[in-house]
């Protein structure tokens, strides 16, 4: 039986790409769950997590990373993956994506209205989380750091999970989305000018 896999890196650190990779490797991946933030009692929280994850092999997306200790208490033999991104690139991506949009989940995580104008708070929470995770999992064999631009690939992931490395390229979900959009735009423009040219005849 496979160990569960918990992605405990913040948003905009490649978690969507990692989710896609895990799915391609046969994992059933559960996404973000806002209900996690409703519990004040630790036992109730752990009971909820245990019930929720009975039919899932892996989790990713906020606010799961905030509960890495509870996940470790419940599943000490699980695989934990901290996804990282250089702080400047991370905050630029966050601001570019959300800007001044007021996201209720973000408000609970960062305790400020939005990303734009509160970059220093976002960075403090982000770097603080990463440090706490690194300290907590220090020297634990079931922990892996995957950093964008360094080791975000199937070899790193599959060596950690004890799986065969696929022949396909590692997914880069956001990049692929932009590429598909560019291709669609090119095709639409080509079709438009082709039709226009033929109508002139």
TACOR-V230212 format. One record per helix or strand of 3 or more residues. SS is the DSSP state (helix for helix, strand for strand). FROM is the first residue (numbers start at 1). TO is the last residue. If there is no record, write none. Layout:
<<SS | FROM | TO> <SS | FROM | TO>>
This chain:
<<strand | 5 | 7> <helix | 15 | 24> <helix | 34 | 38> <helix | 42 | 55> <helix | 64 | 74> <strand | 79 | 84> <helix | 87 | 98> <helix | 104 | 110> <helix | 119 | 136> <strand | 143 | 147> <helix | 154 | 161> <helix | 173 | 200>>
